[in-house]
Amino acid sequence: MMKKVFKIGAWAIGVFAVVCLVLMLICNQIVVSNAEGKVFSDIDNIKYNKVGLL
């Protein structure tokens, strides 16, 4: 009886871990595809604002 409960629990944890990894990969791809072309690859191209009196 206890081995069956342990086996079901281990399967549930394994399936949950795989689902979490897949969701992380999908979300990462969505974020990366939305960020394309919006990231500065060269720091010298970033404009800066003068702040203060100087």
Steps between C-alpha positions, in 0.01 A plus 500: 500500500771748599708417192200575278448841664872578466496394134197718421657794686828461314317491166297809593813694598676394180208602279469831687872570450479429126193724463679782684807471277289504184307805618826681584637430151177620334492819707868563430441472125209746522710754692797463264285539189338814643838651588662460157601833353439681827833428664809717458790288380746791507517712816637800310170536313301564818407867536538656842318794651687775679361544848571791730673834446826375349 
